[in-house]
């Protein structure tokens, strides 16, 4: 027997970094806990405002009856119900189907066919078909009969002269160049440039997902008509099932463990004795058909509002609450699912993400005792641009939690709470940078720089404000900006003489307008230098070659920029004294500003959304410093020296999270859960003190995906604290009189 267990309230664990006994101060999110009047009598506390547009109107013989709009499915009074087949609104044309324990009632006169909405007629047709499948294994026997009766009437003939179809996105008929099956689609215009989410619409959407590996030769199971009273627990281990028939049995409940069947597309629970649907069924987000015909269900849990791909919710033949019945009869399944989704109470928030300290206690004491020790913290975060956060892409997210007004407040509160020295944000559009983030972060002593994606070059000023890009903010009292540079991967590629300008290059590489924003900074007190590269790499897994080439261009360009920065002259004496005076250190004996013999001596951070998992060519290249020319991620495309000789860099990079084996996830959607965001640092000049840990696993096990009420983006922010290693100053040298940025990397 399985019973729902209440979720225990997780104790809040404050973020701890330097002193485990001292919790970090947290600002209060103004929307999550607003100040205002106390709730009125009868009002449900903790329930977000219901989405407008769901009029609860019941039609009976052409007359409209308005219901109480505040009556939610999770908080209602039982009403006297007329129990008959057609939910008191539309009578089933196939006759009355009653169960023994119900009282007979006289249904109203049936409406004409013109009065029945098309979607409700489809509901009645499905109910009729389900009732006819009452014998044991009816669907399985029908399928077997159809298979036996199917014969091939024509022998297919292959044309030997037929040309090989051209690859689209590395995929031919659903197979990539290396023969592996792909579940992705082409970009087909402007789509979300980030990672993954299951599509809501029936048309393909430009979002990748994890290809399913076949675990069994069968994916459908028919247990219908078996008079089952309970389901054996091993059934829920068949997580490869896509179709499950449990109709015409004697089930009185369904175990919460059904949530393990995440790949279910069709679930038939018709003609049982169910009084309720388990809330955990909302985790089965692949469901397109959920048939509950002819049960005793009076209400539906709001948690199944996450079933954003549901096309048919079969509830005919149930004494369903009048307000819910009215929505599905007059507006259809999508409207009812949206209503349940938007009226679902906000769940308990997860505990605070704990810091993972990688520094030993002895190292920490030595650092605290050394006044010349230099540390900084850095946060990187893909915040999910407003224009990409649509109900089509994120149909499982309540509309109020998906709205930009809600999400931007949550994003700002989150990044301010961590008090990082550097904030590297991706998917920030120009308007939000200018109007929201820049002025609000300025009040917390941040200065910022921004660069939109390459398409903004050819747009008018009004259109350019809607283009997203990368934004980097830094604590202005601690660092000063020397120069900024935008690396437009397509522009740099087209200027390379070794890149052959062929159709593949134009179609695959040059049509992607992703960028990196590079900030060259100096510490106001010590004069030490730091390079922070904020990057957003292309998302589509069918373009693995483009991801790798963009990363190769990034590292090549960073080498030129770092070498230039190493030759940049140190601060004049007067400027240095002014900087020290600003921080209250004027007149004290301080060591001279450090100098650097070559670019790789300058501490470097490369962070952002790489849209690449730890087994990808991008990860191999960044962590190992090279990939061979025959790496499978090049996909046999030709990109000059990059594919002829392979990729190399000598920065000596390491992921900040490598010390804990990377996080379990940095991106969480129904179709993808994995790591695609990173902070890379030079190991010769920087060491990691601590990193921000993972989200509570118990909380994640009950969450379909992000964004939601607590996480405003489909990505997580990741944060690290770094310590600058001591370096010997190089000897003085003659410096160029007028430093110039490398070609293609102008500030």
C-alpha distance (Angstrom), angle and dihedral (degrees) to the residues before:
residue distance angle dihedral
X1 . . .
X2 3.78 . .
X3 3.75 124.7 .
X4 3.79 130.6 -179.6
X5 3.77 111.4 -104.2
X6 3.82 118.6 -149.1
X7 3.77 113.0 -115.0
X8 3.80 109.3 -112.0
X9 3.74 114.6 -128.2
X10 3.78 107.4 -102.6
X11 3.78 113.4 -132.5
X12 3.78 112.1 -118.0
X13 3.77 112.1 -109.4
X14 3.80 111.5 -157.2
X15 3.78 118.5 -134.1
X16 3.78 109.4 -98.1
X17 3.77 127.4 -167.4
X18 3.77 118.2 142.6
X19 3.80 101.5 12.5
X20 3.82 115.5 28.3
X21 3.80 90.7 -160.7
X22 3.82 94.6 55.2
X23 3.83 115.1 71.5
X24 3.76 119.5 -147.5
X25 3.77 116.0 -108.1
X26 3.80 113.6 -107.9
X27 3.77 126.3 -154.4
X28 3.77 118.0 -135.0
X29 3.77 116.5 -112.3
X30 3.81 106.8 -122.7
X31 3.80 95.7 -142.8
X32 3.81 100.1 39.9
X33 3.82 91.6 53.5
X34 3.80 109.1 14.4
X35 3.73 123.3 177.9
X36 3.76 112.3 -115.3
X37 3.79 146.6 109.8
X38 3.77 121.5 -34.8
X39 3.83 117.3 -97.1
X40 3.77 116.3 -86.9
X41 3.77 123.0 -114.9
X42 3.79 110.1 -75.0
X43 3.79 94.0 16.8
X44 3.80 115.9 131.6
X45 3.80 110.2 -121.6
X46 3.79 116.8 -136.6
X47 3.80 95.3 20.0
X48 3.81 112.8 125.8
X49 3.79 118.9 -128.3
X50 3.75 111.8 -77.7
X51 3.75 116.9 -109.5
X52 3.81 112.0 -104.3
X53 3.73 121.1 -121.0
X54 3.79 101.3 57.5
X55 3.78 102.1 111.8
X56 3.77 111.0 -171.2
X57 3.78 99.4 -140.5
X58 3.79 122.5 156.8
X59 3.77 119.4 -157.4
X60 3.78 117.9 -152.7
X61 3.77 116.3 173.0
X62 3.78 91.1 -24.5
X63 3.82 95.9 -50.5
X64 3.80 119.6 118.8
X65 3.80 119.8 -135.0
X66 3.79 117.6 -172.4
X67 3.79 118.6 -143.6
X68 3.76 130.3 -155.0
X69 3.86 104.9 -78.8
X70 3.79 91.1 -154.5
X71 3.79 92.1 62.0
X72 3.81 104.3 106.7
X73 3.81 124.0 -169.6
X74 3.78 92.9 -117.9
X75 3.82 94.4 50.6
X76 3.79 115.8 39.1
X77 3.78 144.2 123.6
X78 3.77 119.7 -113.0
X79 3.76 111.7 -107.9
X80 3.75 131.2 -159.0
X81 3.79 105.0 -94.1
X82 3.74 132.5 -160.6
X83 3.79 103.4 -134.2
X84 3.73 112.7 -147.0
X85 3.71 137.8 119.2
X86 3.77 103.7 -85.6
X87 3.82 103.3 51.9
X88 3.85 91.1 -110.3
X89 3.80 91.5 -77.3
X90 3.78 110.5 70.0
X91 3.76 121.7 15.0
X92 3.79 117.2 -133.7
X93 3.83 109.7 -111.6
X94 3.81 90.8 -140.6
X95 3.79 96.3 67.5
X96 3.76 135.7 -99.3
X97 3.80 116.8 -43.6
X98 3.78 108.1 -166.9
X99 3.77 132.6 172.5
X100 3.83 122.2 -134.3
X101 3.78 96.7 -109.1
X102 3.80 94.9 53.4
X103 3.75 125.8 93.1
X104 3.75 116.3 -123.0
X105 3.77 117.1 -115.5
X106 3.73 133.7 -177.3
X107 3.80 110.2 -110.4
X108 3.79 120.9 -141.3
X109 3.79 119.0 -100.8
X110 3.81 109.1 -70.8
X111 3.80 116.0 -107.7
X112 3.76 122.0 -122.2
X113 3.79 119.1 -93.5
X114 3.80 90.1 -106.0
X115 3.82 89.7 62.1
X116 3.81 94.7 54.0
X117 3.82 112.6 88.7
X118 3.77 115.1 -124.1
X119 3.81 93.3 -117.3
X120 3.80 91.7 52.8
X121 3.79 91.5 48.0
X122 3.80 86.9 54.5
X123 3.82 88.2 51.6
X124 3.80 91.1 53.7
X125 3.79 91.7 47.4
X126 3.80 91.3 51.9
X127 3.79 90.9 47.8
X128 3.80 90.4 52.1
X129 3.80 91.5 50.5
X130 3.81 91.9 49.1
X131 3.80 91.8 50.9
X132 3.78 91.1 54.0
X133 3.82 90.7 54.7
X134 3.80 93.8 69.7
X135 3.80 100.8 119.2
X136 3.82 119.6 93.6
X137 3.82 112.9 -74.5
X138 3.80 90.9 -8.5
X139 3.82 94.9 159.7
X140 3.81 93.6 45.8
X141 3.80 92.7 49.6
X142 3.79 91.3 47.6
X143 3.80 91.5 49.9
X144 3.80 91.7 48.9
X145 3.80 90.9 49.3
X146 3.78 92.2 50.4
X147 3.80 91.0 49.1
X148 3.81 92.8 51.9
X149 3.79 93.0 48.5
X150 3.78 94.0 51.1
X151 3.80 112.8 95.9
X152 3.76 131.3 173.4
X153 3.78 108.7 -111.3
X154 3.79 96.5 179.8
X155 3.79 130.3 45.1
X156 3.79 108.2 -136.0
X157 3.80 115.0 -124.3
X158 3.80 120.0 -155.0
X159 3.79 117.7 -143.0
X160 3.84 106.4 -131.0
X161 3.81 90.2 -159.1
X162 3.79 94.3 54.7
X163 3.80 112.2 122.3
X164 3.78 119.0 -118.2
X165 3.82 109.2 -101.8
X166 3.78 114.6 -108.8
X167 3.76 118.0 -107.8
X168 3.79 116.5 -107.0
X169 3.80 112.5 -161.1
X170 3.78 88.2 -20.3
X171 3.81 90.6 -59.1
X172 3.80 130.9 113.1
X173 3.81 114.8 -176.3
X174 3.78 90.5 -21.7
X175 3.82 95.0 -46.1
X176 3.79 126.3 106.8
X177 3.78 125.7 -136.1
X178 3.77 91.6 -92.3
X179 3.80 91.1 52.4
X180 3.77 98.1 -106.4
X181 3.78 120.1 135.0
X182 3.77 115.4 -107.6
X183 3.76 126.8 -156.1
X184 3.78 95.4 -167.5
X185 3.76 135.1 101.2
X186 3.78 132.6 -145.4
X187 3.75 120.2 -89.6
X188 3.78 93.9 -114.5
X189 3.78 96.7 -172.6
X190 3.75 131.4 -34.8
X191 3.77 111.6 -8.0
X192 3.74 137.1 154.0
X193 3.83 105.8 -61.3
X194 3.77 94.6 -153.3
X195 3.76 131.4 79.9
X196 3.77 129.4 -73.8
X197 3.76 150.8 -26.4
X198 3.77 134.2 151.7
X199 3.80 111.8 -103.7
X200 3.77 120.3 -112.1
X201 3.77 99.0 -165.8
X202 3.79 121.7 69.0
X203 3.80 91.8 -121.1
X204 3.81 117.1 85.1
X205 3.78 115.1 -94.0
X206 3.80 127.1 -153.9
X207 3.78 97.0 -106.3
X208 3.81 127.7 113.5
X209 3.77 124.5 -136.0
X210 3.77 138.2 -175.0
X211 3.83 109.7 -84.5
X212 3.78 111.6 -121.1
X213 3.77 117.5 -119.9
X214 3.78 113.0 -142.3
X215 3.81 108.1 -113.5
X216 3.79 95.1 178.3
X217 3.78 140.4 16.7
X218 3.82 89.8 -122.3
X219 3.79 128.9 55.2
X220 3.83 103.0 172.5
X221 3.81 127.2 75.0
X222 3.83 126.0 -172.4
X223 3.81 115.7 -160.3
X224 3.79 94.3 153.9
X225 3.80 123.9 138.4
X226 3.81 94.2 16.4
X227 3.84 96.8 119.6
X228 3.82 89.6 -124.2
X229 3.79 117.4 177.7
X230 3.82 98.0 -175.5
X231 3.80 137.6 19.6
X232 3.80 119.1 -126.1
X233 3.84 113.6 -122.3
X234 3.85 93.9 -123.4
X235 3.81 87.9 68.8
X236 3.80 90.6 72.8
X237 3.81 91.6 57.1
X238 3.80 90.3 69.8
X239 3.79 90.4 88.6
X240 3.81 92.0 160.0
X241 3.81 91.9 70.0
X242 3.79 116.0 119.2
X243 3.83 97.7 175.4
X244 3.81 127.0 38.4
X245 3.82 125.8 175.3
X246 3.82 115.8 -163.5
X247 3.80 96.5 154.5
X248 3.82 127.2 138.5
X249 3.80 96.1 24.7
X250 3.80 132.8 117.7
X251 3.78 99.7 -107.5
X252 3.79 114.9 152.6
X253 3.80 95.7 -177.3
X254 3.80 141.3 9.4
X255 3.79 118.4 -133.0
X256 3.83 118.2 -117.9
X257 3.81 86.6 -123.4
X258 3.80 87.7 81.8
X259 3.81 84.9 85.6
X260 3.82 86.8 78.2
X261 3.80 89.8 71.9
X262 3.81 92.8 80.8
X263 3.81 95.3 159.1
X264 3.79 96.7 58.5
X265 3.78 113.0 130.6
X266 3.84 97.9 169.3
X267 3.81 125.0 33.4
X268 3.82 120.4 173.9
X269 3.82 116.4 -167.1
X270 3.79 95.6 156.4
X271 3.82 124.5 144.8
X272 3.79 98.3 19.5
X273 3.80 130.1 117.5
X274 3.80 98.5 -102.4
X275 3.78 118.6 154.0
X276 3.80 95.0 -179.3
X277 3.79 144.3 14.7
X278 3.84 116.8 -125.9
X279 3.82 112.6 -112.1
X280 3.81 88.2 -135.5
X281 3.81 88.6 72.0
X282 3.81 85.5 79.7
X283 3.81 88.1 75.5
X284 3.84 90.4 68.3
X285 3.80 92.6 84.2
X286 3.81 94.3 164.8
X287 3.81 91.3 69.7
X288 3.79 114.3 123.4
X289 3.83 98.2 164.9
X290 3.81 123.5 35.7
X291 3.81 111.3 173.2
X292 3.81 117.0 -166.7
X293 3.80 97.7 159.6
X294 3.81 119.2 158.7
X295 3.79 103.0 10.8
X296 3.82 133.1 120.2
X297 3.82 96.8 -102.1
X298 3.81 114.6 146.8
X299 3.79 100.2 171.2
X300 3.79 140.4 12.7
X301 3.82 126.6 -130.9
X302 3.81 111.4 -112.1
X303 3.82 88.9 -131.4
X304 3.81 91.0 78.4
X305 3.79 86.4 68.0
X306 3.81 85.2 90.1
X307 3.83 89.7 71.1
X308 3.78 88.9 99.9
X309 3.81 95.3 162.8
X310 3.80 95.0 54.1
X311 3.79 112.6 129.8
X312 3.80 99.6 173.8
X313 3.79 127.2 27.7
X314 3.79 104.2 -176.2
X315 3.81 109.7 -150.9
X316 3.83 101.5 144.4
X317 3.80 111.3 130.9
X318 3.84 95.6 32.3
X319 3.83 127.3 110.8
X320 3.81 88.8 -122.2
X321 3.77 121.6 179.2
X322 3.81 108.8 -87.0
X323 3.81 96.0 -123.2
X324 3.82 92.4 54.2
X325 3.79 92.8 42.3
X326 3.80 90.3 53.3
X327 3.81 93.0 54.2
X328 3.79 96.4 49.9
X329 3.80 94.0 42.4
X330 3.77 96.4 48.8
X331 3.82 101.2 31.3
X332 3.80 106.9 18.4
X333 3.79 138.3 -127.1
X334 3.85 98.4 -49.3
X335 3.81 91.1 56.1
X336 3.80 92.9 50.7
X337 3.80 92.4 47.0
X338 3.82 90.3 49.4
X339 3.81 90.4 49.3
X340 3.81 92.4 50.8
X341 3.80 91.2 45.4
X342 3.79 94.7 51.3
X343 3.80 94.8 43.8
X344 3.80 95.6 48.8
X345 3.82 112.6 120.2
X346 3.79 116.8 -112.2
X347 3.83 109.2 -99.7
X348 3.77 124.4 -131.6
X349 3.83 112.0 -74.7
X350 3.79 118.8 -115.3
X351 3.80 122.5 -106.3
X352 3.79 116.6 -89.3
X353 3.78 114.7 -81.1
X354 3.80 107.1 -102.5
X355 3.80 124.0 -134.1
X356 3.80 118.4 -113.5
X357 3.80 107.4 -142.4
X358 3.82 112.3 -149.6
X359 3.79 96.0 175.9
X360 3.78 119.7 92.4
X361 3.78 120.2 -121.4
X362 3.81 90.8 -112.3
X363 3.79 91.6 52.5
X364 3.77 90.9 49.4
X365 3.81 92.3 52.2
X366 3.81 91.6 48.4
X367 3.80 90.0 49.8
X368 3.80 93.1 49.8
X369 3.81 90.9 49.0
X370 3.82 93.7 50.8
X371 3.82 111.3 81.9
X372 3.81 91.2 -166.1
X373 3.80 92.9 56.6
X374 3.81 111.6 121.7
X375 3.80 123.4 -156.2
X376 3.79 135.3 165.6
X377 3.81 138.5 179.7
X378 3.80 125.5 -135.8
X379 3.81 132.0 -166.7
X380 3.81 126.5 -165.4
X381 3.80 122.4 -169.3
X382 3.80 138.0 168.5
X383 3.80 97.9 -148.1
X384 3.86 97.8 -169.0
X385 3.78 109.4 -112.5
X386 3.80 116.9 -109.2
X387 3.81 95.4 -118.5
X388 3.81 92.7 52.8
X389 3.82 94.9 50.3
X390 3.80 97.8 86.0
X391 3.78 130.9 148.9
X392 3.80 87.9 -117.5
X393 3.79 91.5 61.0
X394 3.81 97.4 34.4
X395 3.79 104.8 29.7
X396 3.81 91.9 152.5
X397 3.82 92.4 62.7
X398 3.82 118.8 88.3
X399 3.79 110.2 -109.4
X400 3.80 91.7 -122.8
X401 3.83 91.1 53.5
X402 3.80 91.1 47.3
X403 3.79 95.0 52.3
X404 3.78 114.9 108.5
X405 3.81 93.4 -130.6
X406 3.79 88.9 61.6
X407 3.79 97.8 39.6
X408 3.80 98.1 46.5
X409 3.80 91.8 56.6
X410 3.78 91.1 49.5
X411 3.82 91.9 47.5
X412 3.79 92.9 49.7
X413 3.80 92.7 46.9
X414 3.80 91.5 49.7
X415 3.79 97.9 49.8
X416 3.81 93.3 43.8
X417 3.80 91.7 51.4
X418 3.81 92.6 61.2
X419 3.85 91.6 54.1
X420 3.79 91.7 -151.7
X421 3.80 120.3 177.8
X422 3.82 89.9 -132.0
X423 3.81 129.7 35.3
X424 3.81 115.3 -167.2
X425 3.81 110.6 -171.7
X426 3.81 128.8 -177.1
X427 3.81 128.6 -162.6
X428 3.79 93.8 32.7
X429 3.80 112.2 148.1
X430 3.78 120.1 -143.1
X431 3.81 94.7 -112.3
X432 3.80 94.1 53.4
X433 3.80 91.2 45.2
X434 3.81 92.2 52.9
X435 3.80 99.4 37.0
X436 3.80 104.7 33.2
X437 3.79 121.0 10.0
X438 3.80 100.3 38.7
X439 3.83 97.4 49.8
X440 3.82 94.4 39.9
X441 3.80 94.5 47.8
X442 3.79 90.7 45.5
X443 3.80 87.9 66.8
X444 3.81 86.6 60.2
X445 3.84 91.7 51.5
X446 3.81 97.9 -99.8
X447 3.78 124.5 141.9
X448 3.79 117.7 -160.5
X449 3.80 146.2 -160.8
X450 3.81 127.5 -162.3
X451 3.78 139.1 -169.2
X452 3.83 125.9 -176.3
X453 3.78 124.7 -143.0
X454 3.79 119.6 -82.7
X455 3.81 96.1 -93.8
X456 3.80 89.8 71.6
X457 3.81 90.3 73.9
X458 3.80 92.0 76.9
X459 3.82 98.3 40.9
X460 3.74 134.6 95.6
X461 3.78 117.7 -110.4
X462 3.81 92.7 -102.2
X463 3.81 92.4 52.3
X464 3.78 93.8 42.2
X465 3.81 90.8 64.4
X466 3.81 90.4 70.0
X467 3.82 95.0 53.7
X468 3.80 115.3 103.1
X469 3.76 125.7 -138.6
X470 3.80 143.6 142.7
X471 3.80 126.3 -54.7
X472 3.80 126.3 -168.2
X473 3.81 123.0 -166.6
X474 3.82 126.6 -173.0
X475 3.79 136.6 -177.7
X476 3.79 101.9 -93.6
X477 3.81 94.0 -157.5
X478 3.82 91.1 59.5
X479 3.81 104.5 34.6
X480 3.77 137.4 31.5
X481 3.78 125.5 -153.0
X482 3.80 114.5 -119.5
X483 3.80 98.7 177.4
X484 3.77 140.1 -20.7
X485 3.79 126.9 -147.4
X486 3.79 134.5 -170.7
X487 3.81 117.9 -147.4
X488 3.80 107.3 -156.0
X489 3.80 101.7 -168.1
X490 3.80 95.2 -156.4
X491 3.81 93.3 48.5
X492 3.80 93.1 48.5
X493 3.82 90.9 47.1
X494 3.79 94.8 52.8
X495 3.83 90.2 51.0
X496 3.81 93.2 54.5
X497 3.78 110.5 102.7
X498 3.80 93.6 -154.0
X499 3.83 94.0 58.5
X500 3.79 111.4 96.2
X501 3.80 109.6 -132.1
X502 3.81 98.7 -134.9
X503 3.80 133.9 142.1
X504 3.81 93.3 -93.6
X505 3.78 91.8 55.2
X506 3.81 93.3 47.9
X507 3.82 94.1 44.3
X508 3.77 97.7 42.3
X509 3.81 111.9 25.5
X510 3.79 108.3 20.5
X511 3.80 94.2 46.5
X512 3.83 90.7 62.8
X513 3.80 111.8 83.9
X514 3.81 101.1 -166.7
X515 3.79 120.7 145.1
X516 3.78 146.4 -170.2
X517 3.80 123.4 -138.1
X518 3.81 114.1 -147.2
X519 3.81 123.8 -162.9
X520 3.81 121.8 -165.5
X521 3.79 108.8 -157.6
X522 3.79 142.2 177.3
X523 3.77 128.0 -153.9
X524 3.80 105.8 -117.1
X525 3.80 93.0 -143.4
X526 3.82 104.5 39.1
X527 3.80 101.6 22.6
X528 3.80 90.7 -131.8
X529 3.79 115.5 148.4
X530 3.76 133.0 -128.0
X531 3.80 134.7 -176.1
X532 3.81 117.9 -151.7
X533 3.82 117.4 -171.2
X534 3.81 116.0 -167.6
X535 3.83 110.7 -165.2
X536 3.80 141.6 179.7
X537 3.83 115.4 -165.7
X538 3.82 125.9 -161.9
X539 3.81 114.7 -82.1
X540 3.82 108.8 -146.4
X541 3.86 114.6 102.9
X542 3.80 88.5 -154.7
X543 3.83 85.7 67.3
X544 3.80 97.7 57.7
X545 3.79 88.9 139.7
X546 3.81 91.5 56.6
X547 3.82 92.0 50.4
X548 3.80 90.5 52.5
X549 3.80 95.1 45.3
X550 3.81 92.3 47.7
X551 3.81 89.4 52.3
X552 3.81 90.4 47.8
X553 3.81 90.8 52.1
X554 3.81 88.9 47.8
X555 3.80 94.4 55.2
X556 3.82 93.6 42.4
X557 3.80 90.7 51.5
X558 3.80 92.2 46.0
X559 3.79 90.0 55.5
X560 3.81 91.1 56.1
X561 3.80 92.0 45.5
X562 3.82 93.2 47.2
X563 3.82 92.2 48.9
X564 3.78 89.3 51.7
X565 3.80 91.5 48.9
X566 3.81 91.1 51.0
X567 3.84 88.7 59.6
X568 3.79 93.5 46.7
X569 3.84 108.8 114.6
X570 3.82 119.2 -109.8
X571 3.79 120.3 -109.7
X572 3.80 117.6 -72.3
X573 3.79 115.0 -109.4
X574 3.80 94.2 -106.7
X575 3.79 92.5 50.5
X576 3.79 91.4 47.1
X577 3.83 91.3 51.1
X578 3.79 90.7 49.2
X579 3.82 91.0 52.1
X580 3.81 91.6 50.2
X581 3.79 91.4 46.8
X582 3.80 90.3 53.1
X583 3.81 90.4 59.1
X584 3.81 94.7 41.9
X585 3.81 97.8 -104.1
X586 3.79 100.1 108.6
X587 3.81 114.9 141.5
X588 3.78 95.4 18.0
X589 3.76 119.7 123.9
X590 3.80 106.0 -105.3
X591 3.82 129.6 173.2
X592 3.80 115.8 -104.8
X593 3.77 120.3 -93.8
X594 3.82 111.5 -81.2
X595 3.79 119.8 -106.8
X596 3.79 127.5 -150.8
X597 3.78 128.2 -141.8
X598 3.82 94.9 -158.7
X599 3.77 139.9 4.3
X600 3.78 98.1 -99.9
X601 3.82 89.6 61.7
X602 3.80 89.9 69.1
X603 3.83 114.8 87.8
X604 3.80 109.6 -106.0
X605 3.82 133.1 -163.5
X606 3.82 120.3 -169.7
X607 3.79 111.0 -174.9
X608 3.78 142.9 154.0
X609 3.78 143.8 78.9
X610 3.82 107.5 -27.9
X611 3.82 94.7 170.3
X612 3.81 87.5 -143.5
X613 3.79 129.4 115.5
X614 3.84 123.6 -134.7
X615 3.84 92.0 -96.7
X616 3.82 93.4 55.6
X617 3.78 130.3 107.1
X618 3.81 89.7 -113.9
X619 3.80 91.2 58.9
X620 3.82 91.3 45.3
X621 3.79 91.6 51.3
X622 3.79 96.0 48.1
X623 3.81 96.0 43.9
X624 3.82 100.4 38.2
X625 3.80 99.0 33.3
X626 3.79 94.7 -125.8
X627 3.78 147.3 45.0
X628 3.82 124.1 -162.8
X629 3.79 123.2 -112.9
X630 3.80 90.7 -110.3
X631 3.81 95.1 55.7
X632 3.83 107.9 141.3
X633 3.80 92.0 -128.1
X634 3.81 89.7 69.9
X635 3.84 84.6 67.2
X636 3.86 91.6 -152.5
X637 3.80 92.8 -67.4
X638 3.79 119.0 137.7
X639 3.80 122.3 -125.4
X640 3.81 106.9 164.9
X641 3.80 117.9 -105.6
X642 3.79 91.2 -7.0
X643 3.79 92.6 69.4
X644 3.81 96.5 27.8
X645 3.82 96.2 54.9
X646 3.80 102.9 13.4
X647 3.80 126.8 -120.7
X648 3.81 125.5 -62.3
X649 3.77 138.8 174.5
X650 3.82 132.3 169.8
X651 3.81 102.0 -153.4
X652 3.82 93.6 108.0
X653 3.80 96.1 -133.6
X654 3.78 128.0 -171.1
X655 3.80 131.5 -179.3
X656 3.79 112.5 -108.3
X657 3.81 88.7 -134.8
X658 3.81 94.9 49.3
X659 3.80 88.1 96.0
X660 3.82 89.8 68.1
X661 3.80 96.0 33.5
X662 3.85 95.3 -101.3
X663 3.79 124.3 -70.2
X664 3.82 119.7 -72.5
X665 3.82 90.4 -118.8
X666 3.78 141.4 1.2
X667 3.83 93.6 170.2
X668 3.81 122.4 45.7
X669 3.82 124.8 -175.1
X670 3.82 133.3 135.1
X671 3.80 92.1 -96.1
X672 3.82 99.9 38.5
X673 3.78 136.9 33.2
X674 3.77 115.4 172.1
X675 3.80 151.4 95.4
X676 3.81 118.8 -69.3
X677 3.85 102.6 139.4
X678 3.81 121.6 80.0
X679 3.81 146.1 170.6
X680 3.82 110.5 -144.5
X681 3.82 120.9 -168.8
X682 3.80 137.0 -178.3
X683 3.80 109.0 -102.1
X684 3.82 94.9 -153.3
X685 3.80 94.1 59.9
X686 3.82 106.6 23.1
X687 3.78 137.2 45.5
X688 3.80 129.1 -169.0
X689 3.79 119.0 -116.2
X690 3.82 99.0 178.2
X691 3.80 143.3 -19.3
X692 3.80 132.6 -152.4
X693 3.81 110.3 -101.9
X694 3.78 134.8 -132.6
X695 3.79 132.4 -72.6
X696 3.80 116.4 -93.7
X697 3.82 108.3 -82.5
X698 3.81 94.4 -144.0
X699 3.78 89.2 57.0
X700 3.82 92.3 47.6
X701 3.80 91.8 50.9
X702 3.81 88.9 64.0
X703 3.80 97.3 42.9
X704 3.79 123.2 88.5
X705 3.78 93.6 -156.6
X706 3.79 147.0 -61.3
X707 2.97 143.5 -41.1
X708 3.78 99.1 55.9
X709 3.79 139.1 134.5
X710 3.82 93.1 -61.6
X711 3.82 103.9 31.2
X712 3.82 114.3 50.1
X713 3.81 97.4 -165.1
X714 3.78 136.2 43.7
X715 3.83 85.2 -119.4
X716 3.79 129.8 66.4
X717 3.77 122.4 -130.8
X718 3.80 114.2 -118.1
X719 3.80 123.2 -155.6
X720 3.79 135.2 -169.9
X721 3.81 137.6 -177.7
X722 3.82 114.7 -141.1
X723 3.80 135.0 -168.7
X724 3.81 122.4 -148.5
X725 3.80 111.4 -128.4
X726 3.82 119.6 -129.1
X727 3.79 113.7 -98.9
X728 3.79 132.5 -170.2
X729 3.76 111.2 -120.0
X730 3.76 113.9 -114.6
X731 3.79 121.7 -126.3
X732 3.79 121.2 -86.6
X733 3.76 115.6 -88.1
X734 3.75 140.0 -179.1
X735 3.79 110.5 -86.2
X736 3.79 128.0 -152.5
X737 3.81 110.7 -99.5
X738 3.81 94.7 -133.1
X739 3.81 116.4 25.4
X740 3.79 113.8 -150.5
X741 3.80 128.4 -165.5
X742 3.83 117.1 -114.7
X743 3.77 117.7 -94.9
X744 3.80 112.4 -79.1
X745 3.80 93.6 19.4
X746 3.77 103.6 79.9
X747 3.79 117.1 155.3
